[in-house]
């Protein structure tokens, strides 16, 4: 289904700096990549932000034509058509710059976290390496801003957060110089657009547009605009 203007509907959950509202307009790294890729193919799209569960419902019911960003799983690949790779995302551990916490890349990860307090966002899945941790004190907060704020306040020793989100919020919250990434740990995921299975023609348009903005250098320029690297 399309909106009243007949434009394809692409949905996502709010997740700055990738997609968020700024003075009533949707902006963000992934938003810009997607809109520009479609534009090179002469396709205008409408983007809406909704809670993630609502986005999935809209896609499943055909109300939305595509959702971003989504990681592939065997189950999802049976339900949706996946685009070419949109980008890679890295989740990392952060600590106070004054902290002497170090991780040894050659040592067992979970053992090194014993006795430390780990801050996480409530309801998020961080993958089996984190979700299955035992013997680690976990402190759950409501959102990413609270996560970094409470890390600075000393509520826990480490916080797990998307690298791009950390860069964005560190600037927004005035935390520059107070936090740093812990070397020796990072989770990298590949993210895509997931299309309704009836929207193969839109998938093809997006893939062609994505190739074009990469070839013309626009892909990298959009990353630099948001102070990130591909």
C-alpha positions in Angstrom: 0.0 0.0 0.0 1.1 3.6 -0.6 0.3 6.8 1.2 -2.2 9.3 -0.2 0.4 10.7 -2.7 1.1 7.3 -4.0 4.7 7.2 -2.7 6.4 4.0 -1.5 6.5 3.9 2.3 9.8 3.1 4.0 9.7 2.8 7.8 12.2 2.6 10.7 12.4 3.2 14.4 14.0 6.4 15.7 17.7 5.9 16.2 19.9 8.9 16.0 22.2 9.6 14.2 20.8 7.1 11.7 17.2 8.3 11.6 15.6 10.9 13.8 13.4 14.0 13.9 15.1 17.4 13.7 12.8 20.4 13.9 10.0 18.2 12.6 12.0 16.8 9.7 13.3 13.2 9.4 17.1 13.3 8.9 20.0 10.9 9.7 22.7 8.9 8.0 20.7 5.9 6.9 17.7 8.1 6.0 19.8 10.2 3.7 21.5 7.2 2.1 18.2 5.6 1.3 16.4 8.7 0.0 19.4 9.7 -2.1 19.8 6.2 -3.5 16.2 6.1 -4.6 16.4 9.6 -6.0 19.1 8.6 -8.5 16.6 6.2 -10.0 13.8 8.8 -10.2 11.9 7.3 -7.2 10.6 9.5 -4.4 9.8 7.7 -1.2 8.1 8.6 2.1 9.8 7.8 5.3 8.1 7.4 8.6 9.4 6.6 12.1 7.6 4.2 14.4 8.5 1.8 17.2 10.3 -1.3 15.9 7.5 -3.7 16.5 5.1 -1.4 14.7 7.5 -1.2 11.7 7.6 -5.0 11.5 3.8 -5.2 11.7 3.4 -2.6 8.9 5.8 -4.5 6.7 4.2 -7.9 7.3 0.7 -6.5 6.6 1.9 -4.7 3.4 1.2 -1.2 4.8 4.9 -0.4 4.5 7.0 -1.4 1.4 10.3 -1.7 3.3 12.0 -1.4 6.7 15.5 -0.3 7.7 17.9 -1.2 9.3 17.6 -5.0 9.5 20.1 -7.7 10.0 19.7 -10.9 8.1 18.6 -14.2 9.7 17.5 -17.4 8.0 14.0 -16.8 9.3 13.9 -13.2 8.0 15.2 -14.2 4.6 12.2 -16.5 4.2 9.8 -13.6 4.8 11.5 -10.6 3.2 13.6 -9.5 0.2 16.9 -8.1 1.4 18.8 -5.3 -0.3 22.5 -5.1 -1.0 24.5 -4.1 2.1 23.4 -0.7 3.4 26.3 -0.4 5.9 28.0 -2.2 8.7 27.3 -1.3 12.4 29.7 -1.7 15.3 28.6 -2.0 18.9 31.4 -1.3 21.4 32.1 -1.0 25.1 32.8 2.5 26.6 34.3 3.6 29.9 35.3 6.8 31.6 38.5 8.1 30.2 40.0 8.2 33.7 39.2 4.4 34.2 42.1 1.9 34.0 39.9 -0.9 32.7 41.6 -2.8 29.9 40.6 -5.9 27.9 43.0 -8.5 26.6 41.9 -9.6 23.1 43.5 -13.0 23.7 41.8 -13.6 27.0 38.3 -15.0 27.7 35.9 -12.1 27.4 33.3 -13.0 30.0 36.0 -13.8 32.6 37.4 -10.3 32.2 34.1 -8.7 33.0 33.7 -10.5 36.3 33.4 -8.0 39.1 32.5 -5.2 36.7 29.2 -3.4 36.3 27.8 -3.4 32.8 25.2 -0.8 31.6 22.7 -1.9 28.9 19.5 -0.6 27.4 16.4 -2.4 28.6 14.8 -4.6 26.0 17.7 -4.7 23.6 19.3 -7.9 22.3 23.1 -7.6 22.0 23.7 -11.0 20.6 24.6 -14.3 22.3 28.0 -13.1 23.5 26.4 -10.4 25.7 22.9 -11.8 26.2 24.4 -15.0 27.6 26.8 -13.5 30.0 26.8 -14.9 33.5 28.3 -13.6 36.7 28.3 -10.0 35.5 26.3 -7.3 37.2 23.9 -5.9 34.6 22.3 -2.5 35.0 19.5 -1.7 32.6 18.4 1.8 31.6 15.6 3.2 29.5 17.5 4.6 26.5 20.9 5.5 25.1 21.1 9.0 26.6 20.5 7.6 30.1 23.1 4.9 29.4 25.9 7.4 28.8 24.8 9.9 31.4 24.8 7.2 34.1 28.2 5.9 32.9 29.6 9.4 33.5 27.9 9.5 36.9 29.6 6.2 37.9 26.4 4.1 38.1 28.4 1.3 36.3 31.9 0.7 34.9 31.1 -0.1 31.2 28.4 0.7 28.8 27.6 -1.2 25.6 26.4 1.1 22.7 26.5 1.5 19.0 29.6 3.4 18.0 27.8 5.9 15.8 25.2 6.6 18.5 28.0 7.1 21.0 29.7 9.7 18.8 26.4 11.5 18.3 25.3 11.5 21.9 28.8 12.4 23.3 28.6 15.6 21.2 24.9 16.3 22.0 25.3 15.7 25.8 28.6 17.6 26.1 30.6 14.5 27.1 33.6 15.0 24.8 36.8 14.1 26.6 35.0 12.1 29.3 34.5 8.8 27.6 36.5 6.4 25.5 36.1 3.1 23.7 37.5 0.0 25.4 40.0 -1.6 23.0 39.7 -5.3 22.5 36.0 -5.7 22.0 33.5 -4.9 19.3 30.5 -6.5 17.6 30.1 -5.8 13.9 26.8 -6.4 12.1 25.7 -6.1 8.5 22.5 -4.0 8.0 20.1 -4.0 5.1 16.7 -2.8 3.9 14.1 -5.5 4.1 11.4 -5.3 1.5 7.9 -6.9 1.3 8.2 -9.8 -1.0 5.9 -8.2 -3.5 8.2 -5.2 -3.9 11.0 -6.7 -5.9 11.0 -3.7 -8.4 11.6 -1.3 -5.5 14.4 -3.5 -4.2 16.1 -3.4 -7.7 15.7 0.4 -7.8 17.3 0.8 -4.4 20.2 -1.5 -5.2 21.0 0.3 -8.4 20.8 3.7 -6.7 23.0 2.5 -3.9 25.6 1.4 -6.4 25.4 4.8 -8.0 25.8 7.0 -4.9 28.8 4.8 -3.9 30.4 5.3 -7.4 29.8 9.0 -7.3 31.2 9.5 -3.8 27.9 10.6 -2.3 27.8 7.6 0.0 31.1 8.6 1.7 30.1 12.3 1.8 26.9 11.5 3.7 28.9 9.5 6.2 31.3 12.5 6.7 28.3 14.8 7.2 27.4 12.8 10.3 31.0 12.5 11.4 31.2 8.8 10.7 33.1 6.5 8.4 31.8 3.6 6.3 
